[in-house]
Amino acid sequence: MLGRIAKPHGTKGSVLIRLREIKPEEIKKREWLFVDIDGLLVPFFIEEFRSGTDDSLIIKLRQITSEQEARSISGSDVFISNDSIKRKKKRINDSASVNGYRVTDKNKGEVGVAVEITGVSSNPLLRIISGDKEWLVPAHEDIILEINDFSREIQINAPEGLFDL
């Protein structure tokens, strides 16, 4: 969920959206969103997108043209697709935070399951298990491409030959 429509903003149909767990700068695709209207997710095209504060947005929806129409959707939850959000790189420093995550390499595909972060704090290693094989992959920002907490998956770009050992 992106947030909730708090109230109309102005008289031309813009709305103020209070954000939940996301900052305006983390939204990369600003073309459309979904508004929960009576339990149905209704798509709306975004005509104008402005940051309000750190936890709010001012958005003009193409289909909403008056303050009265904006007021009618106030209080509704607002959603955007996951691929519309820039994910911050999660720092790998807590083994509990990645335990059980599926690990997929950019070139090899799925390689195993993350078990823990080991090594010293200045050189952390991601321990991956697949069957009877085990690998230690440097937990470096050039290797760890993305950690997706929602799908519990880690995307990596391991050095060539690492999984051939």
N, C-alpha and C positions, 0 to 999 in steps of 0.2 A: 504494500500500500504506500502510495506517495504521501497522502495526508487527507485533510478534510477541508471542504469549502467552508470558510468561516463566515463570509458576508460578501455582498456586492462591493465593488470598488468603482466609484464614479457612476455616471448615468448611462454609459454606452454599452453596458453588459459585461464589463470586466469583473473578475472575482478575486478575492484574497484567499489563498490556500495556505493553511497552517501545515507545515511539513512534519513528517514523523521519521526520525532516524535517517535523514538524508539532508544534504545541503544543496542549495540551488546550483552550485558549480559542479555537482556530481551528475547532473542530468545532461547527457550528451545529445540525445535525440529529442528535439522539441517540436515535433510535427503534430502529435495527437496524444490523447489520453482517454481514459475511460472513467465515467462517472456512474456510481452505483445509484440507480433510480429504481425504487421499488424492487430491489433484489436483482435487477438486471444491469449488466455492465454495458452502458451506452457509449459508443465512441464519439469523441468530439475533436475536431481539428483545431489546433492552436494557431490563432492569428497573430498574437503578440505575447511575448514572454519576458517578464521583468522580475528581477530579484526584489523582494520587499525588504526583508531583514535576513539574518542568518537562518531563521526557521520559517520563512514565509515566501510566497511567490505572488505576483500579480499577473494573472493570465486573462487574455481576451480570447474567448472561444468563438469560432466563426458562426456557429448556430445560435448563439445567445446575443441578442442585439439591444436589450433594454435592461434597466435596473430591475424591473419587475421580473423578467425572465431569470436574471441572475439570482434574485432573492428566492425564486422557486426551487433552485437547486442548492441553496445554502444548507449546510449541515450534512451534505452528501459526502461519502468517502470517494476519493479519487485514486486511480491506479494508473501505472504506466508499465510497459513491458520491461522485463529484466534487462534486455539488451539495450535499453535506453539509459541505463545507469552506468556511469563510470565507476568501476569498483576500485577502491583503494587497495593497494597491495597490502595484504596482511603480513605482519611481521612474524617470522617463524622464530619464536623464542619460548613457546609453551607447548610441551609435548602433548598435553591433554587437548589442545586446540586442534590438532590435526589427526589424532589417533582414529584409525578406521576410514580415513578419506581414501578414495580411489585415486591412484596416481596414473596420469596419462602423459606420455612423452609425445612431443610434437612430431617426431619422425617414426617412433616405434609403436605408437598407439598405447593401449593399456599395458602397464608394466607391473602393477601390483597394488598393495595397500600400504599406506603410511602407518607406521607403528609408533614412532616417537621421534623426538629431536634429541640428538646425542652430541657429544663433543663438547668443546669449550665455548664459552659465550662469544669469543672473538672469531670462532670458526665452527659454527653449528652445522651439523649434518642431519639430513633427513634419512631416517632408516626405513627402507621399503622391503616388504616381504612378498614373495610370490611363490607359492608351493614350498619347495625346500631351498629356494634361493633367497639370498639377502643382499641388498645393495645399500651403500652409503653414498648419498648424493649431497654435494655441497649446497647448503641452503643460502644461496647467493641470489641477489635480485636479477642477475643476468640468466640464471638457470630456472628459478621459480617464476613462471610467467603469470600465473593466477591461482588464487585460492578461493574457491567458491563454497562458502559455508552453506548455502541453500541446497546445492546438489551434493555437497560433501566430496568435492573433487579438487585435485591439485593438478594444474597443467604445468609441465616442465619442458625445458629444452636442454636435455642432458648432453654433456660432451660426447662426441662421437666415440663409439667403442665401449662406453661405460657398461652397458648391459651385456656386452659380449664376454666379459670377464668371468 
